[in-house]
């Protein structure tokens, strides 16, 4: 398994399996189990996905030794303060049936994420989390968090795909020693990603799928990926990206697809902050 080394020395698989928008317990459990059987060792969930229990059952069912796995979950906005973050962490750990987490992320840059970060720093020092990080933090907020706290985030998970390549943001994260991780590597199929002429042409050249080309492109840029699927054949296919390499010309062609704009939402939009702040989930 190819890995990246985080800023605290922890090794993280460069490809994992995500479970966003897989709320059905049986489907989620079976998908995670199939991913683990296919060779994935990084599993990415979140309290806000409402499927941590299903993920925990799949991990237990797999029989894979805990030390071989890298499990990530995330703290939702409504739990973003010091005390609530600690309670939320304990709840997530119990649902996952684990004794520790490999990575715990602040899911959104809203609410009292300073208080949450200090709680996570304490949990990290206590050995209950191997690494702590954030998700959806733009460079200004990421730098603000770095400057005013003791521990630099190990990971920042942000929207990254061929149509929104995050070149400047990625370079900034690298300068700060923060690992770039992609969510929505396939842009959830938006923009006709799977039918894009550039991507289909490159895929045909390598006798691979568009999904494999996109994942390979991200991995060659040292971006950690967490593709999602509930179909066994796609789960296996997405994992098989290490037997080919994109050429410099391939990468140059993909670079032309960058719109430099999110296909989902803007974290600088006050309405997004308002929405996230009011988005209560029965956790």
N, C-alpha and C positions, 0 to 999 in steps of 0.2 A: 504494500500500500504506500503510495507516494504521500508524503507529509510536508507540512510547513512547520517551522519552529517559531512559536510565539515569543513575545518580548520577555517572557519570564522563563524561557527554556522548555516549556511544554510543547510537545509535538501534536499537531492536529492534522487529521486526514484532509487531503485537498479536495476530496469528493465525499459528499454525504447524502443522506436521504431526508427530504423535508416532508412535513405532514400538514402544511397549511391547507385549509379548506378540505380536510378529511375528517369531518365531525362524527361520522358513523363509526361507532365503537368497533364493530366486527370488521368492517372494511379497513379501518386504520390498523388494527392489530394485525390482520393478515398481510397488509401491505408492508408494514415494518418488518414482520417476520420474513417475508419473501426477500426484502432488501438485505437483511442480515444473512440469509442463506446465500444470497448472490455475492456476498463479499463486502458489502458496506459495513463500516464500523462507526461512522459518524451519523448520529440521528439527531435531527433538529426539530424541536417542538416549542410550544409556548403555553403559558397558562391561558392566554386568550384564545388559543385554538380549541380548547375544551376537549382535548384528547390525550392528556398526559397519562391517564389511567390505562388507556388502550396501548400506548407506547410501552408503559411499564410491563404490561402483561406479555407483550411481544418479546421484550428483552428477556424476561424470565423464561418464557417458552423456548427461546433459542438455545439456551444452555451455554451460550458463549461466555467465557470468563470475563468478569467485570473489567479487569485491567486491560482487556483488548478493545474495549468500547470507549467512545467519546460521545457523551450525551450532553446536549445543549437544551436549555429551556430559557424562557424569558419572563420578565416582570412587567405586568400590565400597568397602565397609567394610574388607575385608581388605587394601586398599592404603592405608588411612588412617594414614600417618605420613610424615615428611618425605621420606625417600629413596624409599620405595615409591611415593609419589604422583608423584614426578618420572618414575620408570620407567613407571608406569601411563599417565601423560600421553603420553609418547613412543610407547608401544604403541598408544594410541587414535589418535594423530595418523597413525601409519603405516597403521593399518587403514582410516582414513577417506581416506587419500591426500591429506592437506592439509598446508600449511605452517604454519598457525596455526588456533586456534579462536576463534570469536566469544564463546562463553560456556562456562565449565567450572564444574560444580557438584559440591560434596560431596553425595553421594547420600543419606546417612543421618547423623543426629547421634550416631554411635557410633564407638568406636575412638579412635585418636589424631587426631581431626579438627583439633586445634590444629596439630600437626606438618604435616598435610596442607595446612592453610590457609596456613602460612608458605611452604611449597613453591609453592603457587599464587600467593602474593604475588610471589615471585621470578620465576616464569614470566610473570606479568603485567608486571612491570617490564622484563623482557627482550623484551617485545613479542610473545610467543608466544601470548598470550591477550588478547583485546580487553576482556573483563570476566570477573569471577569471582563466584561466588555459592554458594548452598546450597539444599538441598531437605529438606523435612520438619522444619525447625527451628521449635520452639515459641518464643514470645516470650522466655522466660527464657534459653534457650540462645542465641538470636539476639543478645540484648543482651549476654550474657557474651562472645560472640565479638567483638562490636563494641568493647566496653570494653577488651579485652586485646590487640587487634591494631591494625595501622595502617590497613588498608583495610576499609571498610565493604562488606559483601556488596552486589552490585548487584541480585541477584534472590533471592527465596526461593520455591521451587516447592512448593506444598502442595495437598493434597486440597481442592478447592473445587467445589461444585455446588449446585443448589437446595436439597438436603436438608442440606447442611453448608456454610453460606455464609461462614464465617470473618470475620464482621463485626468483632469486636474485634481479631482477629489482623491483619486487613487494615488497620485503622486504625493499629495499632501500626507495621506495616511502612511505611506512608505517612509517619508521623511521623519514622521513622528514615531515610527516603530509600531504602528497599529496595523494588524492584518486586515486586508480587504476581503470581505466575504460578500457574495452575490445572493440576493433573493430575486425571485422571478427571472432566472437566467433565460427562460424562453418567452419572457414578457407576457406570460399566460396566453400566448398565441396572438396577441394583439399586433396590429400592423401587418397582418398576413405573414408573420415571421416564418412559418413552416413552408410557405409558398414563395418566399422571396427569391428572386432570380439569382442573385449573387450567392446566397447560401445554398440553394439547390444545385447550382453549378459546381461549387466546391465539394459538396457532399457527393455528387456523382463522380467527380474526379477521384475521390478517395474510396469510393464504394462504401460510403457511410451515410447515416441519416443526417438530416439538418440538425436534429437535437444533439447528436454526437459531435458534429462540427462546432456548434455553439459551446458545448461544454469543453471541448478540446481547446478552443480559442481562449476561454477564460482561464483554464488550467495553465496554458502556456504563458499567460500573463501573471501567474502565481496568485490568482484569485480563487479562494475556496468556493466551491459550488455545492448547492443542495437541491438538485432536481427532485420533483415530485411526480409520482404516477401511482395509480391504483391497479395498473395492468402488469402482470408478471413479466411479460415479454419486453415491455418498455423499461421496467425497473432494471432488468438484466442488460438491455441495450445501452441504457444511459451510463451504466458502470463500465462498459467496455470501450474506453476511450484512450487506452494507453498503448495501443498497437499501431498507431499512426501519428504523424506530426504534420501540422500545417506549415506551409512554406511562407517565406517572407512575402511573396506575392499574394498568397491567400489572405494573410493578415492585413496587408495593405488594402485589399478589396473590401474586407469587412470593416475597416476603418472608415470607409466612405459612407457607411450606413448610419453613422452617429448623428442623431438629431439634436443632441445636447439638451434634451428636454424629457422629463418624466412622462411615461404613458399612464401614470396612475394619479399622483397628487403632488402638490408643491408644499414642502415643509416650511416655506416662507410665507404661506398664505394664512392670514389670521383666522379665516373660516375653518381651516384644517386644524389649527390649534384649539379652536372652540369645539369643533366636532370631537376631537380626541379627548378633550377635557370632560365632555359630557357623555362619553361613550362608556356606560357602565355595563359590566358583564357579570353574570351570576357565576362567580368562581367558587 
